[in-house]
Amino acid sequence: MPHEISRRTMLQGLGAVGGAIAAGGFLSACGSGGGSSTSSKTLLVGTSIPLTSLDPNLIDTAAFPYRNALFDPLFDQTVTEYKTFSLGPVENWLATEISHNNDYTQYTYKLRTGVKYSDGTPVTAESLLGAFKYSTGPNSDIGPLLAGVKNASIMNGALVIEMDAPTVGYPAALAQWRLMNPASNAKAKSAPAGSGMFKMAAYQPNSRLDMVRNKHYWKPVKSNVDKASIIMYPPRESG
């Protein structure tokens, strides 16, 4: 097992047929389609954790294995040590630049250009602001993670976040946030649109999630996996 694993483990696992996916709850991961692993096109993953919603803003232990496949973060952060959960530096992803004022009460995040959601609509600063407001609103479970914000706005095409007090580590908190198209808020639990490497093809709560490659994905990916499915199995009875 490697000594370093990113929070984007699921995305990386979906990009490697037959590779082990180090995420809690997985029972198996295998390519299908016959022949060698290089010719396989579909990844099948089994889990005993029920998946009740696809909304990345809800606290659901089953959400973490798939959400990095459907949704991208502004930043990524590497877990460098499992036992102590030590974190590496924050790395740019959908955001290409971070700046702050002298007392860390205001952050400016410059957005990567040319990125689209899986539904084909562009990822804009305005949609980023809408997604952030949804994630800090009453329909989200992760508001406490992103707490301490006095105001969020758009300035010169960038997201500007003003804090209630000096907050040095706020970019690290945003590294755990995943961007969902606010236009899909009404169907967030069953058919949300993200900007990840995959998009949802079909979903049956507590049964199965089928995903296909997102043709609009902004980042080149060296992978022959164009389909992936997470199949949920009931936990074994003890005794």
N, C-alpha and C positions, 0 to 999 in steps of 0.2 A: 504494500500500500504506500502511495507517495506520502512524503512528509509535509507537503503543502497543498492546500485545497482552497479554491476560491468559493465565495458565496454563490457563484454562478455554476456550481457543480452540476446542476441538472442540465443546463445548457451544454456544458462540455460533454456530459455523459451522452446526451442525445446526439452529439456530433461524432461519437465513436462507437461503431457497431460492435457489440459483444464486450465493450469495456465495462468494468465494474463501476457502478454509480454509488458513491459514498454519501448516501442520504438516508436518514432514519426511516424505517418502515418498509423499505424495499425488500422484496423476497427474491426477485430474480430479474435479470435483464439480459435479453438475448435478441439477436437479429433474426429476422425471418425472411423467407424467400428462397431458401435452398442455396447450395453451393458454398463457396468460401465467404468469409466475412467481408471481403472487399466487394463482393457482388450483391450483398444484402442491401435492402432499401428501407426496411421497416424495423424499428426497435420496439420491443414489447417489454413492459415493466410491470411487475406485480407488487402490490402493496396491501397490507392489512389495515391501513388507516383509512377510514371513510372520508370521502371528499364531498362536502356538502355545498360548496360554493367556489366559484372561480374568481371572485373578487379579491385582488391582492391586498386590499385594505382591511380585510377581516382576519382576525387572529384564528387561524385554523392550522393545526399541526400537519395536516395533509397538504396545505398550500405550498409549502416550501419546495418540495421536490419538483413541481411543475412550473412555478411562477417565473423562474429565471428563463424558461423556454419561451414563455408568452410575453413577458414584460422585461424591459430594460431599465436599469437604474441610471441616475445622473452620474453616479460614481460607483466604482467597484472597490472592495477592500478584501484583501487576502487574509485568510486564517493561516497563520504560520505555525501554530502549535495546537494540536487537538486538546490535550489534557488541560491546559491553562487558558485555552481559547484566546491566545495572543494574536493580535491583529497587526498586519503590515500597513504600509502607507495607503492613503486614499488615492485612487487612480481615476483619471477622467474616463467617462464613457459617453453618455449623451451630452454631458456638459464638457466643453473643451477648455474652460478656463474658470478659475475661482479667484475672486479678489475680495478683500475686506477692508474696512476702515481701521484706524489705529487702535480703537478699543474693542474691536470684535463685536460691535453691536449692529453692523450692517454687512451683509454678504451679497455679492453680485455673481450670478452664474450665467456664463455665456453659453448658449445652446449650439450644438452641432447642426450644421445646415444640411439639407438634402435628405433628412430622415423622414420616413413615412410610417404611419400606423399600419397594421395588417389589413385594414379596410381601404387602404390607398390614400387616405387623407394625410396631409403633411403635419409633422410635429412642429408646431409653432410655439413661440413664447407665450401667446395667449392661451393655447391649449395646455401648456405646462402650468400656467397659473391656475387655470380651471381645475386641473388634476390635483394640484397642491391644495386648493381650497376644499375639494371633495375629501381628500385624505385627512384633513384636519377638522372636518365637519362632523355632524351627528351620526352619519351613516358609516363612519369608519371606526375601526378598533385601534388604529395606530396613532391616533391623535396625540396621546401622551408621549410617544416616541419623538414626535415633531414639535413638541410643546415649546413655549417660551418665545413665540413669534408675536410681535406687536402688529406688523403689517407686511403684506406681500404685494408686490406690484411689478409692472413691466416698465423698464426704462431703456431706451435705445436698443430694443430687441432682446434684452437680457432680463432674467428674473432677479428681482431685488428683494431680499428678505431682511426686514428690520427686527432686531431682537429686543426683548424687554430689558435685558441686561447683558453685559459682556459674556459671550458664549464661544469659547475657543474651539470646542469640539463639535460644533453643529454640522460641518460637512460629513463627519463620521456617522452622525445620525441619518443624514440623507442617503448615505451609502446603503442603508437598509430599505429605502423607499423604492417602489417600483411604479413606473409611469403607465397609467391607463388613460386612454382617450376619453375625455369628459363627455364626449358625444354619446358614449356607450354607458353612461352612469345608470340609466334606467334599467339596463339589462346586465349590470355588472356581475350578478351572481351566476348567470347562465350563458352569456355570450359577450364578454367584454372584448375590446380591441386594444392590443398592446403594440409595442414596436420591437418585440423579440424575434428570435430566429425562427420560431414556429408560430402558427396561429391555430385557433380551435377549429376543428372540422365537425365534431359531434361530441355531445356530452350527455351522459345519463348520471344524475346524482347518485352517489354511493355505488356506482356500478362500473363506469368506464368513461375515460376521456381520450378522444382521438385527436391528434394534431397532425398538421401538414406544414411543410416548409413555407415560410413567409416570403413570397417572391419580391416583396418590397424591402427586404432587410438590407440595411445600409452597410453592414460589415462583411467582407469576404469571409467565407467559412469553408475550410477544407474538410468536407464530409460527404459521404455518399448516402446519408440517411435523409430521406425525403418525407418519411412518415414515422410517427411515434404514437404509441398507445400506452396509457396507464390503466391497468385493470385492477379493480378492487375486489379482494377476496375477504370473506368473513373471517375473523380471528378464530384460531383453533380453540376448542373447548379444553379446559384443563381437566386433568384426572385420567 
